[in-house]
């Protein structure tokens, strides 16, 4: 998500607090917020999928592989 869209989300939030939103603006705000949440989730998934954990014995576990194995 780019900076311009985040600024628009903030602009709509400020307007909502002061004077209220038109139905079109409320719909735009909902779409932008959904897009923002989806981007955060995708970023978090990417981080978790690349994470590795080192056990006290020195062995390294790939979190994604371990999760996939548990889900089978």
PECORVEN-V790631 format. One record per residue. RES is the residue in one small letter. SS is DSSP state (hx for helix, st for strand, lp for the rest). PHI is phi in whole degrees, 0 to 359 (NA if undefined). NEAR is the number of other ideal C-beta (glycine too) atoms within 10 Angstrom. Layout:
BEGIN
res: {RES;RES}
ss: {SS;SS}
phi: {PHI;PHI}
near: {NEAR;NEAR}
END
This chain:
BEGIN
res: {x;x;x;x;x;x;x;x;x;x;x;x;x;x;x;x;x;x;x;x;x;x;x;x;x;x;x;x;x;x;x;x;x;x;x;x;x;x;x;x;x;x;x;x;x;x;x;x;x;x;x;x;x;x;x;x;x;x;x;x;x;x;x;x;x;x;x;x;x;x;x;x}
ss: {lp;lp;hx;hx;hx;hx;hx;hx;hx;hx;hx;hx;hx;hx;hx;hx;hx;hx;lp;lp;lp;lp;hx;hx;hx;hx;hx;hx;hx;hx;hx;hx;hx;hx;hx;hx;hx;hx;hx;hx;hx;hx;hx;hx;hx;hx;hx;hx;hx;lp;lp;st;st;st;lp;lp;lp;lp;lp;st;st;st;hx;hx;hx;hx;hx;hx;hx;hx;hx;lp}
phi: {NA;271;298;296;292;295;298;294;302;295;298;294;295;296;294;299;289;269;237;93;247;285;303;293;292;297;293;298;298;296;294;294;296;297;298;295;297;298;294;297;298;296;296;296;301;299;295;293;293;262;281;231;240;259;284;302;280;98;287;246;248;275;299;296;297;294;297;299;293;292;283;281}
near: {15;8;7;7;14;13;10;14;16;11;12;18;13;10;14;13;9;7;7;9;15;9;7;8;14;13;11;15;18;11;11;17;13;10;13;14;11;11;14;11;10;11;11;10;11;10;10;11;12;10;11;11;10;9;8;5;5;6;8;8;12;14;14;14;11;12;11;10;9;7;6;4}
END
